[in-house]
Amino acid sequence: MNKNKVKAFATWARSNLIEKIKDRAYKIGIEDNRIRDIEVVKSGFKVVGGEEIFNISPKHRKSLIKEIESKSLDEVVEEVAYTWFNRFIALRYMEVNDYLPIGIRIISSEIPGKREPDILFRVGEVIRELRLDSDLVYKLLDSSKNSDRENLYKYILIRQCNELGNIIPGLFEKTEDYTELLFPDNLLEEGSILRKMCNDIDEEDWKEEVEIIGWMYQYYISEKKDKVFDALKKNVKITKENIPAATQLFTPKWIVKYLVENSLGTIWIQGHEDENLKNELKYYLEEDIQDFEIDDILHNIKLGRKNLHPEDIKVLDPCMGSGHILLYAFDVLYKIYKSAAYPEREIPRKILENNIFGLDIDLRASQIGMFCLIMKARAYNRRFFREVEKNPLKLNIVAVEESNGITYEIIEYFAKEDEELRGDLSYLVNTFKDGKEFGSILRVEKVNFQRLKERLEEINEENNLVFSDYRQILLNKLPKLINQGEIMSIKYEVCITNPPYMGLRGANDTLAKYLTNHYPLSKHDLFSVYMEVCKSYLKKDGIYAMVNQHSWMFLSSFLELRGKLLEDSTFISMIHLGSRVFEDNVGTIVQNVAFINQNSEIPKYKTRVVDLTKEVTALEKKVKIKSVCSGMERDGIYNIWLKKLMTIPTKPFAYWVNDNVLNLFSNLHKFENIAKPRQGMATSDNKRFLRDWYEVDINEINFSAVDRDEALLSKKKWFPYNKGGEYRKWFGNNRYVINWENDGSEVKDYAAMLYKSYSRTIKNEEFYFKSGLTYTFISENMGVRYSPQGFIFDVAGSSIFLDDKDLEKVVLALLCSKVANMFLDIMNPTYNIQVGDLKNIPIHEDVFKEEIKSIIDKIVEENIAISEAEWNDFETSWNFRTHPLMRDLRERKVKNVTIESRFKLWEKENMKIIEKLKNNEEKLNKIFIDVYGLNEELSPDVPYKDITLRRIELEREVKSLISYAVGCIMGRYSIDVDGLVYGGGNFQDKWDFKNHRVKKVEIDSTRKVNENRWVNSSFMPKFDNIMPITEEKYFSEDLMTKFIEFLKAVYGNEVLEENLNFIANILGKKDSETSRQSIRRYFFKEFYKDHIKAYGKKPIYWLFDSGKNDGFKALVYAHRYDSLTVALLRTEYVHIMQRKYEGELSTLELIKDSQEYSAKERAIARKKSEKLKRKIEELIEYDEIVAYMANEKKSINLDEGIKENYDKFQGIKIMKTNGKETKMNLLYKI
């Protein structure tokens, strides 16, 4: 199956269907905010003011309007689109596999290349079977109108769906009348959903397996899923309507096979010693040889399964989705029935009615699941549909319904003074209130369902008009409630599922409260809740199988859940899957585990665990587990009594740990005895309170406050903030500042408003501004860094403090070592490092012995120095001094140096420091491994990928030199002074244009000013802060000319051409270009994209950009912007640019019309003139927004951040000269 094609079609189909159905609604007079009047005519109705007559009863339109009023147009359209999409793909599947009872293709033709479906040419053969009106059929057939042919096709499709409802409940059951009213138009046209489905997806894909239907559905809702999670990022909780879209995830087939074969397969194999079945199950994992003392327990369990008949085995998937797991369970059950010698024709029905049970909250998904199961039965029995027509199926597949609407009065009417009836119905009504919110996590006790059914039958036969409304509600709702109540109160032999993944923080208040009250041990995520739910559905010794996220195995929040699971159940086997298991989840953060759990404790049972975390791809994992199950592979298999691991402080399921390591946890002191790991604050609104340091006025940042009092007295607004960041060791990731003015009063007031007390989110203030160690909260590896004084810290950049600062370097070394990483991997390998995990790291006292400590201290000092120097090589560091390709040139007064030679020198230095850091880290690893006695478990070697220095890359570094040059051009930097020259304040305090001078300010590591004086400047920035970027040289001074001036000043005039050639080649010079043209093209087309990327979509240089025709571009340094900048830009640059274009156009017009020039020259002139006309037209339009904003004299406030200020110049509403209002952007659209 080509899943890329399936996904492309399904996502397109959703938007296409929604659009078509909305169009259909519009045609019949229904819009978002308006319902138009209709005029009833003999055959139907027409919209007032319209001509088209709709041969439909007006009451159908009325019921549609009523539904829209109770929901919304969008919601109704979404439901109708779902319905027709699911039906169309089901019909396609059935026709391709020759399952349609009519035996004629209804979507396509069997004749290659024929566009129209066969049914239109053979409709006469099915008039009786589909109960068609023959007069209408032949009338439409005889018509020459395309619309009549479309209407005939629509009529046939709807009748076919209705007839299929007799054998395939759910998907094809009779729908609301408005569903047919909103049937999409023009399905026979090329480009329609049906034609695209036939053309885009290979017919063979429909023949592989019915799972294509499930994949279609998952991809269909993927766009909605993305929107739900985008909203969740903005703290919009997931509503019950959106839970299905947010939690649907198709399980890979090989994982399904492991789950089913080792649960359902085990139940049968253990009771019946069915070696033939075992050999057929390729993912069946044999249990380990157990200790003889539990032989009797295991024997009794097998004995209890010996008396099971195939019909007795009930299999439930409580989160069935589109039925993927149940479909494979069907296959295994079929094998079981066959091995028990049942007649093959009887087996499919027996499985559907006796063995397979499914629950979900998503009606559409459950309907697809039901359809797929029936298709599976049909695949096993060609006569299945005929048998079902004679004797309808009783399926056990349910989309959980709500009891909302059944009032106290209705209950009283139903009970008829019978206390048992009243109690049982009240119980069901209360249990299933808002049932779609909770689905199968609801706990349902058995009531007298038979008595409820009998009373409902009595009501069905009543003819009491007084209670007709009550009667109708009960007849509509109660059968479904009884059915789901029965299914949810049964105890099962087997429960298998891939549960929804949704954290408590994403749940809406109603669901969150229910989880907290009913599942306190597992409430943190729905996937863990379902571990308790599945267990509750089981009989004693029953088995549940599940794949979910592995965080429950390690996180402290699941500690009590782990304990309870080991107390009253037994893990038979586990596959630690690791990351990249699910096709749409390619990252490494989400890690998974699949397991088999038995609902009874077997003391000292050795669980077989297969570790697949080292296999990178899903295919590699699949190949390995298959090999393990066949006995061909032994590597990565662990057999362990899991309770033994409870001696580790956080009680993780660290199945790989040996006795030597377990003893270290038991015998050594804990990390918390010497250090204080502390969680940082959560601002509750990072957008409001945090900035990248380069966004704000540098003069408003206090980089070196020693404590809260000094910070308060400094009157500064912004302070350094540790917020985690990428994996990095020793030093770095110093990028953010926080608004902590007046001791954080604004942050605290906001937190107090949200949570009543600010201390809920603003923690450990006594440690603010102190030096310590910091690390990233969510990280694949533990990257710990030295944090000098002056920082506040975030929850994502939690920190560690020591009373004895003399131990700081040893602790930093330990935490950056393989030894600490090993302990953390044991306690929590989830990329979510908790303070509690750090506290429990075993500490060996020998590392603090002076002879060892002195060696460690010296190496750590060197590592910090190396990492700090490397961090400061890049201009996004606030201690950046000069570009490495220019280092020492000024001091040594060296001229005429090539950039290539400077790069080679830097590259050599870079490789040298990487090697040095690698050697140092390996020395530290060796020390700690020896002290802890872990030579058998660990190697001191450090792979290059774990050396967290940036390996320099030629293209990136050349572009960073260009970025630095632009900084010098705009006045941020100077080639004559190290560090940041101007980042806010009065520009004239830093640059003296009259005397060509720049202010030299020398600041030490504590930000103390050691020198502050004027020095001569050999390169002056752009005076007016407006730097045009042009495709050709239109101004005497533009970005390209200024860049050449920069190169001359830094590297010398004699090597200018060599340097230009070098840069141009790195930037991708074309054969037809000169080096200057190539670099100019880079500035014109690519530079700003690189700048946006380097500065994290918060550009400090703003690109004034007229639009896609590139009529005008100019850079402005945001920190130098003032309210007159736009006016100056307009008069001195936009207007001049326009005049230059017009002059050039006049010349081109003469050339293209003159016979004095060759045909080629005239063609070039014609092409250029057309391009210039578009530029001029764009520039005239752009001038309108520039003029408007010039008059506005818009000011900016750097404290608000780059994005907020940038947006002030975007999406501006202006009245154009033609009187129409439009939105325009002044700046490049990010």
KAZI-V335805 format. One record per pair of residues at least 12 apart in sequence whose C-alpha atoms are under 6 Angstrom apart, sorted by sequence separation. I is the first residue (numbers start at 1). J is the second residue. D is the distance in whole Angstrom. If there is no record, write none. Layout:
I/J/D
I/J/D
This chain:
43/55/5
44/56/5
162/174/6
579/591/4
773/785/6
1000/1012/6
1103/1115/5
1211/1223/5
1212/1224/5
44/57/5
105/118/5
106/119/5
578/591/5
773/786/5
1000/1013/5
1102/1115/5
1152/1165/5
1211/1224/5
105/119/6
578/592/5
773/787/5
926/940/5
999/1013/6
1000/1014/6
1061/1075/5
1064/1078/6
1102/1116/5
1152/1166/6
1211/1225/5
577/592/5
721/736/5
772/787/5
925/940/5
999/1014/4
1060/1075/6
1064/1079/6
1101/1116/5
1210/1225/4
577/593/5
700/716/5
720/736/6
721/737/5
771/787/6
998/1014/6
1101/1117/4
1210/1226/6
576/593/5
700/717/6
701/718/5
702/719/5
720/737/4
721/738/6
771/788/4
885/902/5
998/1015/6
1101/1118/6
1148/1165/5
1209/1226/5
29/47/6
575/593/6
700/718/6
701/719/6
719/737/5
771/789/4
922/940/5
997/1015/5
1100/1118/6
575/594/5
718/737/6
719/738/5
770/789/5
777/796/5
922/941/6
997/1016/4
998/1017/6
225/245/5
504/524/5
574/594/6
718/738/5
769/789/5
776/796/6
777/797/6
997/1017/5
225/246/5
503/524/6
504/525/5
574/595/4
718/739/5
769/790/4
776/797/5
996/1017/6
262/284/6
503/525/4
573/595/6
717/739/5
718/740/6
769/791/5
775/797/5
261/284/6
424/447/6
502/525/5
573/596/5
717/740/6
769/792/6
775/798/6
977/1000/6
221/245/6
502/526/5
572/596/5
717/741/4
768/792/5
774/798/6
1145/1169/6
258/283/5
501/526/6
571/596/6
572/597/6
611/636/5
774/799/4
403/429/5
500/526/6
501/527/5
571/597/4
610/636/6
773/799/5
310/337/6
500/527/6
570/597/6
610/637/5
773/800/5
499/527/5
570/598/5
609/637/6
772/800/6
348/377/5
403/432/5
404/433/5
569/598/6
609/638/5
772/801/5
402/432/5
403/433/5
569/599/5
608/638/6
712/742/5
271/302/5
402/433/5
569/600/4
570/601/5
608/639/5
712/743/6
270/302/5
402/434/5
568/600/5
569/601/4
607/639/5
366/399/6
402/435/5
568/601/5
606/639/5
607/640/5
271/305/4
272/306/6
401/435/6
573/607/5
575/609/6
606/640/5
271/306/4
572/607/5
573/608/5
574/609/5
575/610/5
576/611/5
577/612/5
578/613/4
606/641/4
345/381/6
363/399/5
571/607/6
573/609/6
576/612/6
577/613/6
605/641/6
362/399/6
581/618/5
604/641/6
320/358/6
361/399/5
320/359/6
357/396/5
358/397/5
359/398/5
360/399/5
361/400/5
400/439/6
315/355/6
318/358/6
319/359/6
320/360/6
357/397/6
359/399/6
521/561/5
1040/1080/6
314/355/4
315/356/5
316/357/5
317/358/5
318/359/5
319/360/5
353/394/6
550/591/6
313/355/6
315/357/6
316/358/6
353/395/6
549/591/6
550/592/5
693/735/6
311/354/6
322/365/5
446/489/5
549/592/4
550/593/5
692/735/6
693/736/5
321/365/5
322/366/6
444/488/6
445/489/5
548/592/6
692/736/5
693/737/5
321/366/6
444/489/5
493/538/6
548/593/6
691/736/6
322/368/5
323/369/4
491/537/5
492/538/5
493/539/6
547/593/6
691/737/5
322/369/4
491/538/5
492/539/6
547/594/4
690/737/6
491/539/5
494/542/6
496/544/6
498/546/6
546/594/6
690/738/5
809/857/6
493/542/5
494/543/5
495/544/4
496/545/5
497/546/5
498/547/5
546/595/6
689/738/6
494/544/6
496/546/6
545/595/6
689/739/5
971/1021/5
545/596/5
724/775/6
780/831/5
970/1021/5
544/596/6
724/776/4
779/831/5
969/1021/4
970/1022/6
544/597/5
778/831/5
969/1022/6
543/597/6
729/783/5
731/785/5
778/832/4
543/598/4
728/783/5
729/784/5
730/785/4
731/786/5
777/832/6
1029/1084/6
542/598/6
727/783/5
729/785/5
730/786/6
777/833/5
541/598/6
542/599/5
541/599/5
540/599/6
541/600/5
410/470/6
707/769/5
18/81/6
706/769/6
1127/1190/5
17/81/6
1111/1175/4
1126/1190/5
1109/1175/6
1111/1179/6
256/325/6
721/791/5
1123/1193/5
720/791/5
721/792/5
722/793/5
723/794/5
1123/1194/5
721/793/5
722/794/6
724/796/5
1123/1195/5
723/796/5
724/797/4
723/797/4
361/436/5
722/797/5
1106/1182/6
361/439/5
682/761/5
681/761/6
681/762/4
681/763/5
706/789/6
706/790/6
1029/1113/5
705/790/5
1028/1113/6
1029/1114/5
704/790/4
1028/1114/4
703/790/6
1027/1114/5
1027/1115/5
1026/1115/6
1026/1116/5
1025/1116/6
441/533/6
882/978/6
881/978/5
554/652/5
881/979/4
80/179/6
553/652/6
880/979/6
553/653/5
1098/1202/6
214/322/5
817/925/6
955/1066/6
93/206/6
680/793/5
681/794/5
682/795/6
64/178/5
680/794/4
681/795/5
680/795/4
679/795/5
60/177/6
60/178/6
244/362/6
680/798/5
679/798/5
678/799/5
318/440/6
677/799/6
678/800/6
1104/1226/6
1105/1227/5
677/800/4
1104/1227/4
1105/1228/5
676/800/5
1103/1227/6
676/801/5
1103/1228/6
675/801/6
675/802/5
731/864/6
730/864/5
984/1119/5
731/867/5
731/868/5
732/871/6
897/1051/5
896/1051/5
895/1051/5
896/1052/4
895/1052/5
24/182/6
677/835/6
896/1054/6
896/1055/6
21/182/6
898/1059/6
21/184/6
20/184/6
672/839/4
671/839/5
671/840/6
670/840/5
671/841/5
670/841/6
671/842/6
654/826/5
670/842/5
671/843/6
669/842/6
670/843/6
668/842/5
669/843/5
652/827/6
665/842/6
314/492/5
317/495/6
314/493/6
315/494/5
316/495/5
317/496/5
313/493/6
315/495/6
317/497/5
319/499/6
171/367/5
170/367/5
240/437/5
1/205/5
10/216/6
10/219/6
11/220/5
10/220/5
7/219/5
728/948/5
167/388/6
167/389/6
247/500/5
247/501/6
237/506/5
238/507/5
239/508/6
237/507/6
238/508/6
237/508/5
554/828/5
551/830/6
263/543/6
698/983/5
259/545/5
697/983/6
698/984/6
697/984/4
704/1006/6
283/626/6
285/629/5
284/629/6
283/629/6
696/1198/5
696/1199/5
695/1201/6
695/1202/6
